[in-house]
Amino acid sequence: MQLKRDVSEIKKMTVKERKVEGMRQIKAAFEQAAAAGNLKVGASSL
């Protein structure tokens, strides 16, 4: 996973860039959890 960005760098981003960065971080966390076998799926949502 890529290192987290500095706060000052995030503040300089546009709204669209921040959203893209957030989605990138979510995707990386999901892929890391999937690889580690840590994903939990709630049966109540099915």
Secondary structure, DSSP 8 states (H G I E B T S, - for coil): ------HHHHHTS-HHHHHHHHHHHHHHHHHHHHHHT-----GGG-
